[in-house]
């Protein structure tokens, strides 16, 4: 009897051990479908900014950053009081000629003579972190500036809400910027970009998942 009880104990222990080894970490927003849905909803509420350099030469990369700085400085006061994504799009649309002129003049001032093209486009962006806020990868609408052959490394940020104007060296996004995000995004969207919450879940002993969740 003792041997049988000992074997049964070992068998149960093995099952628990295997279950622990095969438990998986998942986002609070579980499953690819849910994460994709959050990203798609998020993309409806923001406008990104994308500058593509002529090449990867040191000179072209410096010119790209100079163009970025000049355009961001121009747009900062225009977008500061924008109350919606539609209002921001309208402001940007009305400023396209000015943006192109500023970009071209900046290039000329830094010894470049490449053609500049400014336009809106929906394109894929990889995951990007601004301070303690992370935007998931996916397709977003962006104001794009192509410099010359636009074959060089890119620079991007978020124009609306105006995160381009936040100091990128800060480890934490300022409270007023987070407040703007809260006012613009749904709770799910805001939590998805400001919190990486993980849940430890069992793959086989699923009854333990309820126990880990506090009986919920």
Secondary structure by P-SEA (a helix, b strand, c coil): caaaaaaaaaaaaaaaaaaaaabbbbcccccaaaaaaaaaaaaacbbbbbbbcccccaaaaaaaaaaaaaaaaaacccccccccaaaaaaaaaaaaaaaaaaaaaaaaaaccbbbbbbbbbbbbbcccccccccccccbbbbbbbbccccccbbbbbbccccccccccccccccaaaaaaaaacccaaaaaaaccbbbbbbbcccccccccccccc
